[in-house]
Amino acid sequence: MMPLPVVRLRGLLLLALLLWAPLASAVLPIETWTTPRGARVYFVRADAIPMLDVSVDFDAGSRLDPAGRPGLASFTAGLLARGVEGLDEAALAERFADLGASRGGGAGDDRASVSLRTLSSPRERDAAVDLLARMMARPTFPEPVVARERERVAQSLREALVRPETIAQRTYEALTYPTHPYGRSETPESIAAIGRADLVAFHQARYGPRGAVVSMIGAITRAEAEAIAERLTRGLPEGTPAPVMPAVETPPAAERRIAHPATQSHILIGAPAIARDDPDFFPLFVGNYVLGGGGFVSRLTSEVREKRGLSYSVYSYFSPMAQAGPFTVGLQTRKEQTDDALKVVRETLARFVADGPTEAELVAAKQNLVGGFALRIDTNRKILDNLANIGWYRLPLDYLERWTERVEAVSAAQIREAFQRKVRPERLVTVVVGDGGARP
């Protein structure tokens, strides 16, 4: 099999890594290839510390939950480590601990992930990799454990569903994605309906090697990385192609107010906006830093908190996903200030969409983002997360190398035009939990 080209990360990436640890190499290469069973691999050799970090991503996110079973993807991911052939959950956890290794994982909307951190010395590394491979390929989903975890998760959900922030988030997602799986949420009832057969079927269908992404960074050679990737994926079930998801549609403007005894109103405003591969990503990213992503230096904070004292914290963000993820504005305010806070937020957002940032705001945003770039890649774990995103969303291999360049290249006009394409203030969904008063 022929590897794709090696991309070398220079400039600020190298400087940041040298500040973090004395890497011996002059450059940090990303190497990529495909395993015999079709998994794509992204590898960075980093010899500074004797560790190996691995992440395996599967097309097994919650958007693929079957009808009537919201929560199945998350439940499956959570139960992978509850027993494998020959080892119950206690023995499996003890084996990882004995090796000095740690594992993690979970499921989001687009993908499910399994991760491993282990010493890079062959004895510990090989044993930990083999253990992780067994966990991914042959989980047993023991019936007593399934019953126990089903009740635990359902009870946790029942407790969460009375909290205003949970009510707001779920209502917001349902209104923002009324016809798309991104808008579905698990409930105690849907979790209670999940049986062991559902877990087995979902694992067999979704945890296959074709379409999976293996990301690795650590003190190993390319040959060792190839062997590890092959061992991690050779025993996986065959899997089946994921069904085609419906297109994301922009919902009609709506405002939903839900009464709650909380002392404050929890407010979310937004709409579907951007997929991860959208060419507007960097203009929206930089522009949002000015609008509400820059903390105390953002325009929303200035208008809502500093000038009027309507909220302690107000923020905005884009969540790019495989399909159009949401643009969201969020804040909390005293119930009696709800209408005033909403008015200021809406006016501030409308002005920003119409006019974009000032040159002074844009310069300050770029300085902060470029100056903070080193903190985005200052540990193996953060680099691994970036590798996984590059692999999963098929971003350019020079994505990190050119990140600061692309931030610096964004103009105020590009921000204004991108926001006008992706954010329509008159078409946003608004959810208020706390102040339940009806409004015209």
Buried (B, 14 or more C-beta within 10 A) or exposed (E): EEEEEEBBBEBBBBEBBBEBBEBEEEBBBBBBBBBEBBBBBBBBBBBBBEBBBBBBBBBBBBBBBBEEBBBBBBBBBBBBBBBBEEBBBEEBBEBBEEBEBEBEBBBBBBBBBBBBBBBBEEEBBBBBBBBBBBBBBBBBBBEEBBEEBBEEBBEEBEEBEEBBBBBBBBBBBBBBBEEBBBBBBBBBEBBBBBBBEBBBBBBBBBBBBBBBBBBBBBBBEBEBBBBBBBBBBBBBBEBEEBEEBEEBEBBEBBBBBBEBEBEBBBBBBBBBBBBBEBEBBBBBBBBBBBBBBBEEBBBBBBBBBEEEEBBEBBBBBBBBBBBBBBBBBBBBBBBEBBBBBBEBBBEBBEEBBEEBBEEEBBEBBBEBBBEEBBEBBBBBBBBBBBBBBBBBBEBEBBBBBBBBEBBEEBBBEBBBBBBEBBBBBEEBBBBBBBBBEEEE
